[in-house]
Amino acid sequence: MFGYRAIMIDCSRHFFSVEELKRIIDSMALLKFNVFHWHLADDQGWRIECEKYPELHEKASVRESSDFGGVHINKPYGGYYTVAQLRDIVEFCKDRYIDVVPELDVPGHCSALLSVMPELSCRGGRTRVQTHQGIFDGVLCPAKDRVYEVLEDIFQMLFEIFPFGYYHIGGDEAPRKNWSECPDCRKLMEQLGIDSFDEYQLYFMNRIIELIGKAGKTAIVWNDCLKSNGLDKSAVVQHWMITGKGKSATVKWANAGRKVILSPLDRYYMDYPYGMTSLKKVYNYKIGIKGFDLRGRESVLGVECPAWTEYIDDNTSLEQMFFPRALAVADAGWCGNEDKNFRKFLKDIKIPLRLIKRKGVHYMPRREWVPGIISSVVQAVKFAVRGLKK
Ligand SMILES: [Zn+2]
């Protein structure tokens, strides 16, 4: 059994109500998940009420329109959780022995934050809350003291709301363009004797990890942060990039005895259609990465299934993407790689699925769990085409 068994919901790309989150969390508890990773801020919307910087929830929580997968919805879209609602979810989770891991993704994926605080960027230009999927140039400027002051304020607020041990600070997909053109960044890099932007990002991440550590908490980062050596050893790395440098770096990190969470995108990402990631494919994933030695295997804290929501905009879809696939992730988190038997698993999940249904949660109809080859190809092509449309 692994100590960390998580689901993640991205509430930035699409917003989900407290009632809906509770419905899913209730099902999670039934499946013995014990962590709810809550993705609360991204380019497409800020979702946390913030007394000290009210523009964050008043303005950065709203985008002017939505353009996901070529579908244009010409009306403002927004929403945020009040402090009372955040606390309500915390209590709800505590009652079910579930820890909440809030995520504030830095230094990239910060368009919403920068839309109201342009002074935290390299050039100070105003960005907008993004309306479509993508990786955007707006990043926090590691050379500006104000960035650390604001983040400290926001984290202090979060520390009072979320009493649990882990905080996710992102660190993925941070573009280098603005840093390369910023005189302040150039000057700081020179002072630090740093000549690569990967290292420069680590300087920034390590400062935030230190901030989290001072509060007695542990930071989690995406495995993008392993592109250069020097990530603070206290950090937990979440493995999502499964190819190239990302994969080998995670292996090296774990084999050195440092902690990892496994959420390989081709197996555990719940936003992929069943035609690409069938229930059987999720179930058959053997926890681990090729190249792990004994120490590497022992460094695995656990598993997580994230649902990114660019293309998931309603409760039923969100639930159907999770269930029944999340049951396979829960099974792996609970039983590890022992006695894998897909047929038996299909029999075993009948009762939990019935109980989930009784809670009002939808699961994917059985005929869709393991689609045939033609349906799989169609779904994969649709998924790829949708991702290309802006
Ligand atoms: Zn800069």
Residues whose N, C-alpha, C, O or C-beta is under 5 A from the ligand:
A	BS01	ZN	C122 C141 P142 A143 N178 W179 C182 D184 C185
